[in-house]
Amino acid sequence: MFATPYDAQWETYLNPTVYNGTVYTGGGRYGGIFSYNATSGAQKWFGYEGQYDGWTPALDDRFAYTFTGSGDTVPIYGQFRMIDLASGSTAYLVTDTKFQWSGYTMNSAVVLGSNHDAFSINEPGSVDSGYSFAGRLISFDTQADQTHTPHIAWVLSGHFKGQPTLANGVLFANDGGSLLAMDELTGNTLWAWSPPSGSLTGTMIATDNLLFASTATTTYAVDLDTHIPDWSYNVSGNLALSDNMLFVAGADGSLYAFAVPEPAAASVFIVWAGWLLVMRSEKRARRCADL
């Protein structure tokens, strides 16, 4: 349909975000954010952003939300931006003075909640002697009106890394290779789960009844009621979910597709390399047999 070049130096960004007929992506010779028409590819605007990669904006009807470092001049702070969708200008900027700098790649996108909140993970610092080896999970209050200014609501320190996930008021994060489920409003721990072997890595995806997560070798579907895996499969890679289908871009170079039925369904279907494998299982304990 179109191919539109844009400026960037060494940066590698996460996939663009498409919202209401517009494509938003990081870019710029010295950092920034672009807005393009999703039909024609024509640029709408270019906005300021620190020269960091490994992120993509989150969107609602008013703003694009980003979280990066402030630049390369010490002290380097964290910058949570709320960028006006009409103009590309920064409407609100929240400065994180406790930011742990570990390089110019963020490895995370902002996650928007349903209570005027947003979340991001600041991975452990690795350069300055004053930085901590603890990763930080940050909750931002995004309410912006005549009596409210966006600010940091709360911060948790632990071994957080990667991309947080939010569903139905529960925030999920990788804490030292284990899954930690927390209350969206307070950050209080609700429950935790550790894989039987290895450590969690990459992204996680939550549905109404399952949490998909992976180690270096295995993808799990953790039941959100029982907090134990319903099934697992010996493949790992980047995860995506669309139209009741879980896709795993396997580290072995193959694309795997798993049918994700509604909670009441009694069968799990796995499509792999053109072969369809059907496994019957009980409604509650849907643990897959070895294939």
Sequence and secondary structure as in RCSB ss.txt:
>XXXX:A:sequence
MFATPYDAQWETYLNPTVYNGTVYTGGGRYGGIFSYNATSGAQKWFGYEGQYDGWTPALDDRFAYTFTGSGDTVP
IYGQFRMIDLASGSTAYLVTDTKFQWSGYTMNSAVVLGSNHDAFSINEPGSVDSGYSFAGRLISFDTQADQTHTP
HIAWVLSGHFKGQPTLANGVLFANDGGSLLAMDELTGNTLWAWSPPSGSLTGTMIATDNLLFASTATTTYAVDLD
THIPDWSYNVSGNLALSDNMLFVAGADGSLYAFAVPEPAAASVFIVWAGWLLVMRSEKRARRCADL
>XXXX:A:secstr
       BSS      EEETTEEEEE BTTS EEEEETTT  EEEEE   S BS   EE SSEEEEEEE  SSSS
  EEEEEEETTT  EEEEEEETT     SB     EE SSSEEEEEE    SSTT  S EEEEEEE   BTTB  
EEEEEEEEBEEEEEEEETTEEEEEETTEEEEEETTT  EEEEE  SSS  EEEEEE SSEEEEE SS EEEEETT
T SEEEEES  EEEEEETTEEEEEETTS EEEEE   TT  EEEEEETTEEEEEE  SS       
